Amino acid sequence: MFREQGLHMYKIFAVILTYSRKDLLKRCLDAVYSQTRPCDGVIVIDNASQDETQQLLMQAGYPDLDVYVLSRNIGASGGFNAGFRLAYQSGADLVWVMDDDVIPEVGALKHLLDADERLRRQGIEPPFLLSSAFTEKGDATNTPALSPYRNRIGYPGWPELLEHGIVPVRRATFVSILVPRSTLAEYGLPLAPMFIWGEDTEYTLRVTQDRPGFLVGASKVLHLRQESGPIELLSEMNPERLKYHRHFIRNKLFIARKYQRHYRRFIFEVYEDVRLLFKLLRKGEFHKVAILVQGVAQSLSFSPLIEPADAPVETLPASIHKLELGSRVSSKAVMSKA
């Protein structure tokens, strides 16, 4: 059912991706369900959690909640791919996406909708709207890149909506992003084979080739666990995260090759990786050298295909089942991977 608040008459689904962080997920869900503009449905994608996430969701009693559990961890890229497609195929007009460590303020969604309304009154149809993200200490995080578009007289156009707290952006993350159905229909889904780190960058670059997305200053979220700063192989100390850096290196080179004209960005990224290689060699961190070389090598042939938003769930790289909430029966199969 559509829910109305002012002029906001959309069918909005929230999508939350989670993996073995039930306490964070509980905080995220409580914040989503506390919004001044309620969602019409909430979809949780459980990326094969190894804790009591499923028990929490079965006992919590959240209304209008659907939980889909993947048979194995297919990374953030695969999880977001699944979430977007399930929301789209459930009839969502707008899909509000985040990780389980994102805690939206109570008016975060309404502010995104207010901005959408203002933009559309001016004849602007944004491919996405983005919340402003902050750490627990108030530092800006997951900061998007300003759009390079120019106005009709040739100047950068980003200040034109600044008085309304709206800024045009291009590259962004999936930390509280609101994506219209029309964007998914036109541009398809995030690339599941990227696995982790970069799928949101690739997707937002893909959908802003012709027009910018917009950052909404009044829509604020808390992004927990972000004190470590940007992703860097040189300074990475967490062995659980270290193994994923080959994906990050491969993905950033793939993105640079795909979206930067004349390969200038790609050449710059290769140059930076060569510099990093020598730094790691000087420090004797040969295990990190192997990760770097592996990522660079994989990037040379990496070119995943874009799936449409109506792609069947059978094309996911893992089987998925829907959790039966409020029942002793834990789940029912909605597809099985051959």
C-alpha positions as CSV (number, residue, x, y, z in Angstrom):
1,M,0.0,0.0,0.0
2,F,1.2,3.5,-0.7
3,R,1.7,5.8,2.2
4,E,1.2,9.5,2.0
5,Q,2.9,12.4,3.8
6,G,2.3,15.8,2.3
7,L,2.9,15.4,-1.4
8,H,5.0,12.2,-1.0
9,M,3.1,9.4,-2.6
10,Y,5.6,6.8,-3.5
11,K,6.0,3.1,-2.7
12,I,9.4,3.1,-0.9
13,F,11.3,0.1,0.1
14,A,14.4,0.2,2.4
15,V,17.1,-2.3,1.6
16,I,19.6,-3.2,4.4
17,L,22.6,-5.5,3.7
18,T,23.9,-7.3,6.8
19,Y,26.6,-9.9,7.6
20,S,27.1,-11.2,11.2
21,R,26.5,-7.9,12.9
22,K,23.1,-8.4,14.6
23,D,23.5,-5.7,17.2
24,L,24.3,-3.1,14.5
25,L,21.5,-4.4,12.4
26,K,19.1,-4.0,15.3
27,R,20.1,-0.3,15.6
28,C,19.8,0.2,11.9
29,L,16.3,-1.3,11.7
30,D,15.1,0.6,14.8
31,A,16.2,3.9,13.1
32,V,14.6,2.9,9.7
33,Y,11.3,2.1,11.5
34,S,11.5,5.4,13.4
35,Q,11.4,7.6,10.2
36,T,8.9,10.4,10.1
37,R,7.9,9.1,6.6
38,P,7.5,5.4,7.1
39,C,8.7,2.9,4.4
40,D,6.2,0.8,2.7
41,G,8.4,-2.2,3.1
42,V,11.8,-3.2,4.4
43,I,14.1,-5.8,2.8
44,V,17.0,-7.3,4.7
45,I,19.6,-9.2,2.7
46,D,21.5,-11.5,5.0
47,N,24.8,-12.4,3.4
48,A,25.1,-15.8,5.1
49,S,25.6,-14.4,8.6
50,Q,27.4,-16.7,11.1
51,D,25.8,-15.2,14.3
52,E,22.2,-15.1,15.6
53,T,21.0,-12.6,13.0
54,Q,18.2,-14.8,11.8
55,Q,16.9,-15.5,15.3
56,L,16.9,-11.8,16.0
57,L,14.8,-11.1,12.9
58,M,12.4,-13.9,13.6
59,Q,11.7,-12.6,17.1
60,A,11.8,-8.8,16.6
61,G,8.3,-8.4,15.1
62,Y,9.1,-5.6,12.6
63,P,6.1,-5.0,10.3
64,D,6.3,-5.1,6.5
65,L,9.7,-6.8,6.8
66,D,11.0,-9.4,4.3
67,V,14.3,-11.2,5.0
68,Y,16.3,-13.0,2.3
69,V,19.2,-15.2,3.3
70,L,22.0,-16.0,0.9
71,S,23.5,-19.5,1.0
72,R,27.0,-18.0,1.1
73,N,28.7,-14.6,1.4
74,I,28.7,-13.1,-2.1
75,G,30.1,-9.8,-0.9
76,A,28.6,-6.3,-0.6
77,S,28.3,-6.2,-4.4
78,G,26.3,-9.4,-4.6
79,G,24.2,-8.4,-1.6
80,F,23.3,-5.0,-3.0
81,N,22.6,-6.5,-6.4
82,A,20.1,-8.9,-4.7
83,G,18.5,-6.1,-2.6
84,F,18.0,-3.7,-5.5
85,R,16.5,-6.4,-7.8
86,L,14.1,-7.7,-5.1
87,A,12.9,-4.2,-4.2
88,Y,12.4,-3.4,-7.9
89,Q,10.6,-6.7,-8.6
90,S,8.4,-6.0,-5.5
91,G,7.1,-2.8,-7.2
92,A,9.2,-0.2,-5.4
93,D,9.1,3.4,-6.8
94,L,12.1,4.3,-4.7
95,V,14.7,2.1,-3.1
96,W,16.5,3.4,0.0
97,V,19.8,1.4,0.4
98,M,22.3,1.1,3.2
99,D,24.6,-1.2,5.2
100,D,23.7,-2.5,8.7
101,D,26.1,0.0,10.3
102,V,24.2,3.0,9.0
103,I,21.9,4.8,11.5
104,P,19.6,7.3,9.8
105,E,18.3,10.3,11.8
106,V,14.5,10.3,12.1
107,G,13.9,12.7,9.3
108,A,16.6,11.3,6.9
109,L,14.1,9.8,4.4
110,K,11.7,12.7,4.5
111,H,14.5,15.2,3.7
112,L,15.5,13.0,0.7
113,L,11.9,13.1,-0.5
114,D,11.7,16.9,0.1
115,A,14.8,17.4,-2.1
116,D,13.4,15.1,-4.8
117,E,10.2,17.1,-4.8
118,R,12.1,20.4,-5.1
119,L,14.3,19.1,-7.9
120,R,11.4,17.7,-9.9
121,R,9.5,21.0,-9.6
122,Q,12.5,22.5,-11.4
123,G,12.4,19.9,-14.1
124,I,15.3,17.8,-12.7
125,E,15.0,14.1,-12.5
126,P,17.9,12.9,-10.3
127,P,19.3,9.4,-10.8
128,F,19.8,9.2,-7.0
129,L,19.7,11.2,-3.8
130,L,22.3,10.8,-1.1
131,S,22.3,11.5,2.7
132,S,25.2,13.2,4.4
133,A,27.2,10.7,6.5
134,F,29.1,11.3,9.7
135,T,31.1,9.3,12.2
136,E,30.3,9.0,15.8
137,K,32.7,11.9,16.5
138,G,31.1,14.1,13.9
139,D,33.6,13.8,11.1
140,A,32.3,13.6,7.5
141,T,32.7,10.2,6.0
142,N,31.8,8.5,2.7
143,T,32.1,11.9,1.1
144,P,30.9,11.9,-2.5
145,A,32.7,13.7,-5.4
146,L,31.2,16.9,-6.8
147,S,29.7,16.6,-10.2
148,P,31.8,18.2,-12.9
149,Y,28.8,19.4,-14.9
150,R,28.7,23.1,-16.0
151,N,25.8,25.4,-16.3
152,R,24.6,27.1,-19.5
153,I,27.3,29.9,-19.2
154,G,30.1,27.5,-18.7
155,Y,30.7,27.7,-14.9
156,P,30.6,24.8,-12.5
157,G,27.0,24.5,-11.5
158,W,27.3,22.9,-8.1
159,P,26.5,26.1,-6.1
160,E,23.1,26.7,-7.8
161,L,21.1,24.7,-5.2
162,L,23.3,25.3,-2.2
163,E,20.9,27.6,-0.5
164,H,18.5,24.6,-0.3
165,G,21.2,22.3,1.0
166,I,21.4,20.3,-2.2
167,V,24.7,19.7,-4.1
168,P,25.2,17.8,-7.4
169,V,27.5,14.9,-7.1
170,R,28.8,12.1,-9.3
171,R,30.8,9.3,-7.5
172,A,29.1,8.2,-4.2
173,T,28.6,5.2,-1.9
174,F,25.6,3.2,-0.9
175,V,25.5,4.8,2.6
176,S,21.8,5.9,2.6
177,I,21.2,6.3,-1.1
178,L,17.7,6.7,-2.6
179,V,17.4,5.3,-6.1
180,P,14.3,5.8,-8.3
181,R,12.8,2.9,-10.1
182,S,13.5,4.7,-13.4
183,T,17.3,4.6,-12.7
184,L,17.2,0.8,-12.1
185,A,15.1,0.3,-15.2
186,E,17.5,2.3,-17.4
187,Y,20.9,1.4,-16.0
188,G,20.4,-2.0,-14.4
189,L,21.9,-3.4,-11.2
190,P,25.3,-3.1,-9.4
191,L,27.9,-5.5,-10.6
192,A,27.8,-8.6,-8.4
193,P,31.2,-9.9,-9.5
194,M,33.0,-6.9,-7.9
195,F,32.4,-8.6,-4.6
196,I,33.4,-5.7,-2.3
197,W,34.7,-2.2,-2.4
198,G,33.9,-0.3,-5.5
199,E,30.4,-1.5,-6.6
200,D,28.8,1.7,-5.4
201,T,31.4,3.9,-7.1
202,E,31.0,2.0,-10.4
203,Y,27.2,2.2,-10.1
204,T,27.0,5.9,-9.3
205,L,29.5,6.8,-12.0
206,R,27.4,4.7,-14.5
207,V,24.1,6.5,-13.7
208,T,25.6,10.0,-13.7
209,Q,27.1,10.0,-17.2
210,D,24.4,12.4,-18.4
211,R,23.1,14.1,-15.2
212,P,24.2,14.3,-11.6
213,G,22.9,12.8,-8.5
214,F,22.4,15.0,-5.4
215,L,23.7,15.1,-1.9
216,V,21.1,16.3,0.6
217,G,22.6,18.2,3.5
218,A,19.6,17.9,5.8
219,S,19.3,14.2,5.4
220,K,21.9,12.9,7.9
221,V,23.0,9.4,8.9
222,L,25.5,8.1,11.4
223,H,28.0,5.6,9.8
224,L,29.5,3.5,12.5
225,R,32.9,1.7,12.4
226,Q,34.3,4.4,10.1
227,E,37.1,5.8,12.2
228,S,39.8,3.9,10.3
229,G,39.4,6.3,7.3
230,P,39.8,5.4,3.6
231,I,40.7,1.9,2.4
232,E,44.5,1.6,2.2
233,L,46.5,-1.6,1.7
234,L,49.7,0.0,3.1
235,S,48.1,0.8,6.5
236,E,45.7,-2.2,6.8
237,M,46.3,-4.2,9.9
238,N,43.1,-6.2,10.1
239,P,43.7,-9.7,8.7
240,E,40.0,-10.2,7.9
241,R,40.0,-7.1,5.8
242,L,43.4,-7.6,4.2
243,K,42.2,-10.5,2.1
244,Y,39.7,-8.3,0.4
245,H,42.2,-5.7,-0.9
246,R,42.8,-7.6,-4.1
247,H,39.2,-6.9,-4.9
248,F,39.7,-3.2,-4.1
249,I,42.8,-2.9,-6.4
250,R,41.1,-4.8,-9.2
251,N,37.9,-2.8,-9.0
252,K,39.5,0.6,-8.9
253,L,41.6,-0.1,-11.9
254,F,38.5,-1.5,-13.7
255,I,36.5,1.6,-12.8
256,A,39.3,3.9,-14.0
257,R,39.6,2.1,-17.3
258,K,35.9,2.2,-17.8
259,Y,34.9,5.7,-16.9
260,Q,38.0,8.0,-17.4
261,R,38.6,9.3,-20.9
262,H,41.9,8.6,-22.6
263,Y,42.9,6.3,-19.8
264,R,44.3,9.2,-17.8
265,R,42.9,8.0,-14.5
266,F,43.9,4.4,-15.3
267,I,47.5,5.4,-15.9
268,F,47.4,7.5,-12.7
269,E,46.1,4.5,-10.7
270,V,48.8,2.2,-12.2
271,Y,51.4,4.7,-11.2
272,E,50.1,4.9,-7.7
273,D,50.1,1.1,-7.4
274,V,53.8,1.0,-8.6
275,R,54.7,3.5,-5.9
276,L,52.8,1.3,-3.4
277,L,54.7,-1.7,-4.6
278,F,58.0,-0.2,-3.8
279,K,56.8,1.0,-0.4
280,L,55.7,-2.5,0.5
281,L,59.0,-4.0,-0.7
282,R,61.0,-1.6,1.4
283,K,58.9,-2.5,4.4
284,G,59.3,-6.2,3.7
285,E,55.6,-6.8,3.6
286,F,55.7,-9.4,0.9
287,H,52.2,-10.8,1.7
288,K,50.8,-7.4,0.8
289,V,52.9,-7.3,-2.4
290,A,51.3,-10.6,-3.5
291,I,47.8,-9.1,-2.9
292,L,48.7,-6.0,-4.9
293,V,50.1,-7.9,-7.8
294,Q,47.1,-10.3,-7.8
295,G,44.7,-7.4,-7.9
296,V,46.5,-5.6,-10.7
297,A,46.7,-8.8,-12.8
298,Q,43.0,-9.6,-12.3
299,S,42.0,-6.1,-13.4
300,L,43.4,-6.7,-16.9
301,S,40.7,-9.1,-17.9
302,F,37.9,-8.0,-15.5
303,S,34.8,-6.8,-17.3
304,P,31.6,-8.0,-15.8
305,L,28.3,-7.7,-17.6
306,I,25.4,-5.4,-16.4
307,E,22.3,-7.3,-15.3
308,P,18.8,-5.7,-15.8
309,A,16.7,-4.9,-12.8
310,D,14.2,-7.5,-13.7
311,A,16.8,-10.3,-13.9
312,P,15.6,-13.5,-12.2
313,V,17.1,-14.3,-8.8
314,E,18.4,-17.5,-10.4
315,T,21.2,-15.5,-11.9
316,L,22.6,-14.6,-8.5
317,P,26.0,-16.2,-7.7
318,A,24.4,-18.0,-4.7
319,S,21.0,-19.6,-3.7
320,I,18.7,-17.4,-1.7
321,H,15.7,-18.2,0.5
322,K,13.1,-16.1,2.3
323,L,13.0,-16.3,6.0
324,E,9.6,-17.2,7.5
325,L,9.1,-14.6,10.2
326,G,6.9,-15.3,13.2
327,S,7.0,-19.1,12.6
328,R,8.9,-22.1,13.9
329,V,9.7,-22.9,10.3
330,S,12.9,-21.0,9.6
331,S,12.7,-20.4,5.9
332,K,11.2,-21.3,2.5
333,A,13.1,-21.7,-0.7
334,V,12.5,-19.1,-3.4
335,M,15.2,-20.4,-5.7
336,S,18.0,-22.9,-5.7
337,K,21.3,-22.7,-7.5
338,A,22.0,-25.6,-9.7
